[in-house]
């Protein structure tokens, strides 16, 4: 099982980014998928959760109303659309399925003017 996160970068406050996570070794359609982030010196934080088959999605309070998680089962890929970005969103972002121990390398998001 592997996860490859891409799409991070440097963006100004108020800007947007779209992260992608390509999964391999299993079919995401049948599994819960999550996005986490970890800022320097802080614990890893759960950002978004999509239930298996994408029935529902929930978000952490700090990103609710600004971030949207989606999945493309045909591409075996999940996405995180991040709008109205704030400096406190700066972190390394990871995707994961809770059923597997694997973590990807993450993708760095930096929000700064």
Beta strands, then each sheet from edge to edge (+ up, - down):
strand 1: 2-6
strand 2: 9-11
strand 3: 17-24
strand 4: 33-38
strand 5: 45-50
strand 6: 57-59
strand 7: 67-72
strand 8: 77-82
strand 9: 91-96
strand 10: 107-111
sheet 1: 1+ 3- 8+ 7-
sheet 2: 2+ 10+ 9- 4+ 5- 6+
end
